[in-house]
Amino acid sequence: MKNKNILIIVTGSIAAYKACEVVRLLRKEGAQVQVMMSRAAQEFVGKATFAALTNNEVITEIFPDTPKAGLEHIEMAIDLDAIVVVPATANTLCKVANGVADDIVSTTLSVCEQPTLFAPAMNFRMWQNQASMDAVEKLRNRGFLILDPEEGKLASLHEGEGRLPEIKDIMNGIRTLFEIPLPLKGKKVLVTAGPTREAIDPVRFISNRSSGKMGYAIAKSARDLGAAVTLITGPTALADVAEVSMIKVETAETMAEEVQNHCPSADYLFMTAAVADYIPAKPSSEKLKRSDKADSLKLKPAVDILKSIKGKTKGMTISFALETSNGEEEAMRKLSQKGVDFVVLNYANEPGSGFDSETNRVVIFDTAGNKKELKKDRKDRIANQLIDFVLNKTSKKTQAV
Ligand SMILES: Cc1cc2nc3c(=O)[nH]c(=O)nc-3n(C[C@H](O)[C@H](O)[C@H](O)COP(=O)(O)O)c2cc1C
């Protein structure tokens, strides 16, 4: 969405504060955002918040005290790439559907012809009101994108349909306005990332150098392609990925439990985490002291996550293998023994590759014996190419069936 000009219109719903997150995420993706607020919206969030978030003046008046030379709402219509009404009240939906233009919001919406998305939020009775239903139908017939509100607890503590759609669905809706393809729309993607930590005693642990960057990049990329993403991550220094369900774990055991819980519903599993192979056999409940003369540490094998989910998921499983030598043999062994569909091999001892690097070079192997190298590139680009490759291969498989 880089350099797209997007008008965010905030109307008077209790969910108005959630528009702040949409603005923040759009800016983060490189879009230029202009905010317009209805009078009622300003009862819920101050315009200073949106001014600060956008670095732009907020438009609130059709007849400002110091009128500008041109007509702001008409001028704006020329430069915009898209309009997003978030949250959209019943009042605004009904007004726009019926051509009412009595304030800055409805007047702008009556002038602009850009792709427009409405993210409604209201009490369930307002949503079910015949006037609202007629308005939504009219607007949909005119080609506007109206998201369905979510069902659940409303601000009034009533249960019902009327909650603002989830931020990730609003962001995906905006992506569809720009016809950005969403090949993973409706799909669930499970990603594991980062290292695990295995306690030796309450203050020490065994871990590895995984930064989590590759897994986080895959989670972001899958999210941008429309997937509902769950990221199960060991301890990393990375910021949470927006619009992704983050599950934070420490040990191989807890990571395995979470993967087992989530794998049955996943369509794709990207197993990027560097999970411990061996863990301390008997972690001490007290800090080990020098005087304990503990000069050896007894280890036992950690749970094998891939083995533990074999047969429990119908999803495509893509497993990473990090090696220092004989990578190809190890990749083939994983493919044949662990029931995975793809193995992504990367080397820990190659400059600009593997752990804690901004870049990676990987070789993808599949069960049909194909092999594809992705040349050294930034991890976010590798993530895009990897997902592309997997989607390509899997759609060919489905076609062949
Ligand atoms: C506390 C409170 C919460 C409200 N929440 C909503 C809401 O979520 N959705 C809605 O359609 N109207 C809601 N309203 C009513 C609208 O604010 C009202 O219809 C207003 O005229 C909408 O104007 P606008 O569409 O120009 O913003 C709420 C009103 C109050 C007082």
PDBQT file of the ligand as one rigid body, heavy atoms in Angstrom, charges set to zero:
ROOT
HETATM    1  C1  LIG A 501     -22.276   6.252  23.709  1.00  0.00    +0.000 C 
HETATM    2  C2  LIG A 501     -22.767   6.185  22.309  1.00  0.00    +0.000 A 
HETATM    3  C3  LIG A 501     -22.317   5.171  21.494  1.00  0.00    +0.000 A 
HETATM    4  C4  LIG A 501     -22.764   5.057  20.173  1.00  0.00    +0.000 A 
HETATM    5  N1  LIG A 501     -22.300   4.041  19.412  1.00  0.00    +0.000 NA
HETATM    6  C5  LIG A 501     -22.779   3.911  18.153  1.00  0.00    +0.000 A 
HETATM    7  C6  LIG A 501     -22.357   2.839  17.350  1.00  0.00    +0.000 A 
HETATM    8  O1  LIG A 501     -21.503   2.010  17.741  1.00  0.00    +0.000 OA
HETATM    9  N2  LIG A 501     -22.851   2.741  16.092  1.00  0.00    +0.000 N 
HETATM   10  C7  LIG A 501     -23.777   3.611  15.596  1.00  0.00    +0.000 A 
HETATM   11  O2  LIG A 501     -24.223   3.432  14.464  1.00  0.00    +0.000 OA
HETATM   12  N3  LIG A 501     -24.190   4.650  16.347  1.00  0.00    +0.000 NA
HETATM   13  C8  LIG A 501     -23.717   4.836  17.597  1.00  0.00    +0.000 A 
HETATM   14  N4  LIG A 501     -24.147   5.888  18.360  1.00  0.00    +0.000 N 
HETATM   15  C9  LIG A 501     -25.084   6.837  17.788  1.00  0.00    +0.000 C 
HETATM   16  C10 LIG A 501     -24.390   7.787  16.806  1.00  0.00    +0.000 C 
HETATM   17  O3  LIG A 501     -23.325   8.456  17.467  1.00  0.00    +0.000 OA
HETATM   18  C11 LIG A 501     -25.394   8.787  16.278  1.00  0.00    +0.000 C 
HETATM   19  O4  LIG A 501     -26.355   8.096  15.455  1.00  0.00    +0.000 OA
HETATM   20  C12 LIG A 501     -24.757   9.900  15.488  1.00  0.00    +0.000 C 
HETATM   21  O5  LIG A 501     -25.744  10.756  14.970  1.00  0.00    +0.000 OA
HETATM   22  C13 LIG A 501     -23.925   9.357  14.332  1.00  0.00    +0.000 C 
HETATM   23  O6  LIG A 501     -23.436  10.425  13.554  1.00  0.00    +0.000 OA
HETATM   24  P1  LIG A 501     -22.364  10.214  12.379  1.00  0.00    +0.000 P 
HETATM   25  O7  LIG A 501     -22.857   9.084  11.563  1.00  0.00    +0.000 OA
HETATM   26  O8  LIG A 501     -22.402  11.503  11.630  1.00  0.00    +0.000 OA
HETATM   27  O9  LIG A 501     -21.079  10.001  13.038  1.00  0.00    +0.000 OA
HETATM   28  C14 LIG A 501     -23.698   6.015  19.663  1.00  0.00    +0.000 A 
HETATM   29  C15 LIG A 501     -24.116   7.052  20.489  1.00  0.00    +0.000 A 
HETATM   30  C16 LIG A 501     -23.663   7.124  21.787  1.00  0.00    +0.000 A 
HETATM   31  C17 LIG A 501     -24.163   8.265  22.631  1.00  0.00    +0.000 C 
ENDROOT
TORSDOF 0
